[in-house]
Amino acid sequence: MRFRVASVQDAGIPQSFNDARLWIEDWLNCVLGDAEFGCPNGCLMLVVFATTALPKAPAVSRLTTNAVEGPILALHVVVAPELIEATPSGDHRALICGELAHRLPAIPLRKPKGLDYDRLRKAVIASLEPFANRAA
């Protein structure tokens, strides 16, 4: 399984937020990329919404099954831009890890056939919690 960490964000979000997001993507691919969750050619995309431009909160997830590489399950987590801006740049990794670990949806709206989502979710949370901001 492949992992991506993307964002939908307002202008002015610090570069350290993007650096932390990319670090988390690399980390998840390193520690979980070879793990088997029942969907070997799938991709889990964690999407951090850090924007005030949305008229309402996004759905908890989205499944794309027509991607050439395999199905993509996008899980959506909202983080207030004000929280990111108020967090020191050196703490952005801990902030994002904490928000992802504590806000991943318990159940996606749809999931790829064969995916053991519960086991995948627990593995992602366990991988991020050691880096999480305990105050999140």
C-alpha positions in Angstrom: 0.0 0.0 0.0 1.2 3.5 -0.8 0.6 6.6 1.4 0.2 10.2 0.5 -0.4 13.2 2.7 -1.9 16.1 0.8 -3.5 19.4 1.9 -6.1 21.9 0.9 -4.8 25.1 2.5 -5.1 28.8 2.7 -2.4 31.1 1.3 0.0 32.0 4.0 0.2 28.7 5.7 3.9 28.4 6.8 6.3 26.3 4.7 7.1 24.3 7.9 3.6 22.9 7.7 4.2 21.6 4.2 7.6 20.2 5.2 6.0 18.4 8.1 3.3 17.0 5.9 5.9 15.6 3.4 7.9 14.1 6.3 4.8 12.3 7.5 4.2 10.9 4.0 7.8 9.6 3.8 7.5 8.1 7.4 4.2 6.3 6.6 5.6 4.8 3.4 8.8 3.7 5.3 7.1 2.0 8.2 3.8 0.8 6.6 4.5 0.7 2.8 5.3 -3.1 2.9 2.4 -4.0 5.3 -0.6 -5.9 3.9 -4.0 -4.5 4.5 -6.0 -6.4 1.9 -5.5 -3.9 -0.9 -1.9 -4.2 -2.1 -2.1 -1.8 -5.0 -4.1 0.8 -3.2 -3.2 4.2 -1.9 -4.3 5.8 1.4 -4.3 9.6 1.0 -4.6 11.7 4.1 -5.9 15.1 3.2 -5.5 17.9 5.7 -8.0 20.7 5.1 -6.5 23.9 6.5 -8.7 26.5 4.9 -11.5 28.9 5.8 -12.7 28.8 2.2 -15.0 25.8 2.5 -18.7 26.5 2.9 -19.0 23.3 5.0 -16.7 20.6 6.4 -15.7 18.0 3.8 -17.1 14.5 3.9 -15.0 12.2 6.1 -13.6 10.3 3.1 -13.7 9.8 -0.7 -12.9 6.7 -2.7 -11.5 6.8 -6.3 -11.5 3.4 -8.0 -10.6 4.5 -11.6 -7.0 5.5 -10.8 -4.5 3.7 -13.0 -2.3 2.7 -10.1 -5.2 1.3 -8.0 -7.9 2.5 -5.7 -7.3 5.7 -3.7 -9.0 6.1 -0.4 -8.8 9.7 0.8 -9.4 10.4 4.4 -10.2 14.0 5.3 -9.1 15.8 8.5 -9.8 19.5 9.2 -7.2 21.6 11.0 -8.0 25.2 11.7 -5.5 27.5 9.9 -5.4 29.7 13.0 -4.1 26.7 15.0 -1.4 26.1 12.4 -0.4 29.8 12.4 -0.4 29.9 16.2 1.9 26.8 16.5 5.7 27.4 16.4 7.1 26.1 13.1 9.2 23.5 14.9 6.0 21.9 16.3 4.1 21.5 13.0 5.1 17.8 12.7 3.7 17.1 16.2 0.6 19.1 15.5 -0.2 17.3 12.2 0.6 13.9 13.7 -1.7 14.6 16.6 -4.5 15.9 14.5 -4.3 12.9 12.1 -4.0 10.3 14.9 -6.9 11.7 16.8 -9.2 12.7 13.9 -9.0 9.8 11.4 -12.6 8.7 10.6 -13.6 5.5 12.4 -15.4 4.3 9.3 -14.9 5.7 5.8 -18.0 6.3 3.6 -16.7 3.7 1.1 -13.5 1.6 1.0 -11.7 -0.5 -1.6 -12.8 -4.1 -1.8 -10.8 -6.3 0.5 -9.3 -3.4 2.5 -9.1 -4.1 6.3 -9.7 -0.5 7.2 -9.8 -1.1 11.0 -6.3 -2.6 10.9 -5.0 0.1 8.6 -6.4 2.9 10.7 -4.9 1.4 13.9 -1.5 1.0 12.2 -1.5 4.6 10.9 -2.5 5.9 14.4 0.2 3.8 16.1 2.8 5.1 13.6 1.9 8.7 14.2 1.1 8.8 17.9 4.8 8.8 19.1 5.3 12.1 17.2 1.9 13.6 18.2 1.4 16.7 20.2 -0.1 15.4 23.4 -2.2 18.6 23.7 -3.9 18.1 20.4 
